[in-house]
Amino acid sequence: MTNRFAKLDGYDPEHSTVAGECPHCLRHTTLTVSHHSKLSGSHRERRIPGIVRFLMTLHCNWCAYESVYLRVVGIEETPIAGGIRERYTTIEFEQVWPGRTPRELAPEAPELVREVFAEAALAEAAGAFRLAGIGYRATVEQIVKERGAVGKNLYERITGLKSLGASEEIVEAFHEARFVGNDAAHDALAYSTEEIADIAELINEAVLVLYVQPAQRAKMAAQRAARRTAAKQTSP
């Protein structure tokens, strides 16, 4: 089952409704499978599980725009009395149109962190998922360095973020990025589109907590202070 959209297993999900992010309006909403067809020449391989490829169109129920995806389905065959039972599971889900736009971190993040993340995002958008995994690990390393965490290796520095006020969720997310980057660099392991996207989103959520929200709170505090100062100056 892919992580990007829910309830996409089965041979033909046409007309079903799924939840996920529309690539046009970028809202997390519901989308309807308006078209789903097996690609000509996409034959099941004679092995278990077999592989079949479909072209699928999703209609966004918020903005009414359509997007196109390549859906790769694994077929697991189980012998049963009188025949074979087949189970269809989505194993890959690639956005075909609109073209994938490289991710960007919020401007509140440190410049070097944003630059490293942007390079990893370019690799992700180009389908170079090993390089993307290494790049997202490097992004975490830059964040940890910027936060002032100490330790003799990245594991210790990430774990040390707890003593600097980071939540357990952020520490676990950064360890996940570390795992993926290590696997790509040392074992040439390639994760799927959804798995790499999940790492990027975890980093983005951590940046929101570590940089964006504190900057927003500081801005609002400054506005309140300015309002108080102005009120005192104008009072008789």
C-alpha positions as CSV (number, residue, x, y, z in Angstrom):
1,M,0.0,0.0,0.0
2,T,1.4,3.4,-0.9
3,N,1.6,6.0,1.8
4,R,0.7,8.9,-0.6
5,F,-3.0,8.0,-1.0
6,A,-5.1,5.7,1.1
7,K,-7.3,2.9,-0.2
8,L,-5.7,2.3,-3.5
9,D,-5.2,-1.4,-3.3
10,G,-7.2,-3.8,-5.5
11,Y,-7.1,-4.3,-9.3
12,D,-9.3,-1.5,-10.4
13,P,-10.0,1.5,-8.0
14,E,-11.8,3.5,-10.7
15,H,-14.6,5.8,-9.3
16,S,-13.3,5.3,-5.7
17,T,-12.4,8.2,-3.5
18,V,-9.0,8.6,-1.9
19,A,-7.4,11.1,0.5
20,G,-4.2,12.9,-0.2
21,E,-2.5,16.1,-1.4
22,C,-3.6,17.5,-4.8
23,P,-0.5,18.6,-6.8
24,H,-2.4,21.6,-8.2
25,C,-4.0,23.3,-5.1
26,L,-1.6,21.5,-2.6
27,R,-4.5,20.9,-0.3
28,H,-4.9,17.7,1.6
29,T,-8.3,16.7,0.4
30,T,-10.3,14.0,-1.3
31,L,-9.7,13.0,-4.9
32,T,-11.7,10.7,-7.2
33,V,-10.2,8.1,-9.5
34,S,-11.7,9.3,-12.8
35,H,-9.7,7.0,-15.1
36,H,-7.7,3.9,-14.6
37,S,-6.4,1.7,-17.4
38,K,-3.7,-0.9,-17.9
39,L,-0.9,0.2,-20.0
40,S,-0.5,-1.5,-23.3
41,G,2.5,-3.8,-23.1
42,S,2.3,-4.0,-19.3
43,H,2.1,-7.8,-18.9
44,R,2.4,-9.8,-15.8
45,E,5.8,-11.2,-15.2
46,R,5.8,-14.9,-14.7
47,R,6.9,-14.8,-11.1
48,I,5.3,-14.1,-7.8
49,P,4.5,-11.3,-7.2
50,G,3.7,-10.3,-10.7
51,I,3.8,-6.7,-11.8
52,V,1.2,-4.7,-13.8
53,R,1.3,-1.0,-14.6
54,F,-1.7,1.3,-14.9
55,L,-2.2,4.9,-15.9
56,M,-4.5,6.6,-13.5
57,T,-6.2,10.0,-13.4
58,L,-7.3,11.6,-10.1
59,H,-9.9,14.4,-10.0
60,C,-9.4,16.8,-7.1
61,N,-12.7,17.4,-5.3
62,W,-11.5,20.8,-4.1
63,C,-10.1,22.6,-7.1
64,A,-11.6,20.3,-9.8
65,Y,-8.2,19.9,-11.6
66,E,-7.0,16.5,-12.7
67,S,-3.6,14.9,-12.2
68,V,-2.1,11.8,-13.8
69,Y,-0.1,9.0,-12.1
70,L,1.7,5.8,-13.0
71,R,0.4,3.1,-10.7
72,V,2.6,0.0,-10.3
73,V,0.7,-3.0,-8.9
74,G,2.1,-6.1,-7.4
75,I,0.1,-9.3,-7.7
76,E,0.5,-12.0,-5.1
77,E,-0.9,-15.4,-6.0
78,T,-2.1,-17.8,-3.4
79,P,-3.2,-21.4,-4.3
80,I,-6.7,-22.2,-3.0
81,A,-9.1,-25.1,-3.6
82,G,-10.2,-24.9,-7.2
83,G,-7.9,-22.2,-8.3
84,I,-5.7,-19.3,-7.4
85,R,-6.5,-16.2,-5.3
86,E,-4.9,-13.0,-6.4
87,R,-4.2,-10.0,-4.2
88,Y,-3.4,-6.6,-5.8
89,T,-1.3,-4.2,-3.9
90,T,0.0,-0.8,-5.0
91,I,3.8,-0.8,-4.7
92,E,4.8,2.4,-6.5
93,F,2.9,5.6,-7.4
94,E,4.7,8.1,-9.6
95,Q,3.3,11.5,-10.5
96,V,3.3,12.0,-14.3
97,W,1.4,15.3,-14.6
98,P,1.7,18.0,-13.5
99,G,5.5,17.8,-13.4
100,R,6.9,17.5,-9.9
101,T,8.2,20.8,-8.5
102,P,11.2,20.5,-6.2
103,R,10.4,21.1,-2.6
104,E,11.5,24.1,-0.7
105,L,11.9,24.8,3.0
106,A,10.4,27.9,4.6
107,P,12.5,31.0,4.5
108,E,12.8,31.0,8.3
109,A,15.2,28.0,8.1
110,P,18.9,28.8,8.0
111,E,20.2,29.5,4.5
112,L,22.6,26.6,4.3
113,V,19.9,24.2,5.5
114,R,17.6,25.4,2.8
115,E,20.4,25.0,0.2
116,V,21.2,21.4,1.1
117,F,17.5,20.6,1.2
118,A,16.9,22.2,-2.2
119,E,19.6,20.0,-3.7
120,A,18.1,16.9,-2.3
121,A,14.7,18.0,-3.5
122,L,16.1,18.4,-7.0
123,A,17.4,14.8,-6.9
124,E,14.0,13.6,-5.6
125,A,12.1,15.4,-8.4
126,A,14.4,13.8,-11.0
127,G,13.8,10.3,-9.6
128,A,17.3,10.0,-8.2
129,F,16.1,8.6,-4.9
130,R,19.5,7.4,-3.6
131,L,21.0,10.8,-4.0
132,A,17.8,12.4,-2.5
133,G,18.2,10.1,0.6
134,I,21.8,11.1,1.0
135,G,20.8,14.8,0.6
136,Y,18.0,14.7,3.1
137,R,20.4,13.1,5.6
138,A,22.9,15.9,4.9
139,T,20.0,18.4,5.6
140,V,19.5,16.8,9.0
141,E,23.2,17.0,9.7
142,Q,23.1,20.7,8.9
143,I,20.1,21.3,11.2
144,V,21.7,19.4,14.0
145,K,24.9,21.4,13.6
146,E,23.0,24.7,13.5
147,R,21.1,23.8,16.7
148,G,24.4,23.2,18.5
149,A,24.0,19.5,19.4
150,V,27.2,17.7,20.3
151,G,28.4,14.1,19.9
152,K,31.0,12.1,18.2
153,N,28.7,11.0,15.4
154,L,25.4,12.0,13.9
155,Y,23.4,9.4,16.0
156,E,24.6,11.1,19.2
157,R,24.1,14.6,17.9
158,I,20.5,13.8,16.8
159,T,19.8,12.2,20.2
160,G,21.4,15.2,21.9
161,L,18.7,17.4,20.5
162,K,16.5,16.3,23.3
163,S,18.6,18.2,25.8
164,L,18.1,21.3,23.6
165,G,14.4,21.1,23.8
166,A,13.5,19.1,20.6
167,S,10.6,16.8,20.9
168,E,10.8,13.0,20.7
169,E,9.0,13.2,17.4
170,I,11.6,15.4,15.8
171,V,14.5,13.2,17.1
172,E,12.8,10.1,15.7
173,A,12.2,11.8,12.3
174,F,15.8,12.8,12.1
175,H,16.9,9.3,12.9
176,E,14.7,8.0,10.1
177,A,16.4,10.4,7.7
178,R,19.8,9.2,8.9
179,F,18.8,5.6,8.3
180,V,17.7,6.3,4.7
181,G,20.8,8.3,3.9
182,N,23.1,5.7,5.4
183,D,21.4,2.9,3.5
184,A,21.7,4.8,0.2
185,A,25.3,5.8,0.8
186,H,26.7,2.5,2.1
187,D,24.4,-0.2,0.7
188,A,23.1,1.6,-2.5
189,L,19.6,0.9,-1.3
190,A,16.9,2.8,-3.2
191,Y,13.7,3.6,-1.4
192,S,10.4,4.2,-3.1
193,T,8.9,7.5,-4.2
194,E,6.6,7.6,-1.2
195,E,9.3,6.6,1.3
196,I,11.6,9.4,0.2
197,A,8.7,11.9,0.1
198,D,7.9,10.9,3.7
199,I,11.4,11.7,4.8
200,A,11.2,15.1,3.1
201,E,7.9,15.8,4.8
202,L,9.3,14.8,8.2
203,I,12.1,17.3,7.7
204,N,9.7,20.0,6.6
205,E,7.5,19.4,9.7
206,A,10.6,19.6,11.9
207,V,11.6,22.9,10.3
208,L,8.1,24.2,11.0
209,V,8.5,23.5,14.7
210,L,12.1,24.5,15.1
211,Y,12.2,27.7,13.0
212,V,8.9,28.8,11.5
213,Q,6.7,28.7,14.6
214,P,9.3,30.4,16.9
215,A,9.8,33.2,14.2
216,Q,6.0,33.7,14.0
217,R,5.7,33.9,17.8
218,A,8.6,36.4,18.0
219,K,7.0,38.5,15.3
220,M,3.7,38.6,17.1
221,A,5.4,39.4,20.4
222,A,7.2,42.3,18.7
223,Q,3.9,43.6,17.3
224,R,2.3,43.5,20.7
225,A,5.2,45.3,22.3
226,A,5.1,48.0,19.6
227,R,1.4,48.4,20.2
228,R,1.9,48.8,23.9
229,T,4.7,51.3,23.4
230,A,2.5,53.3,20.9
231,A,-0.4,53.3,23.3
232,K,1.7,54.6,26.2
233,Q,3.1,57.4,24.0
234,T,-0.3,58.6,22.9
235,S,-2.0,58.4,26.3
236,P,-2.4,61.7,28.2
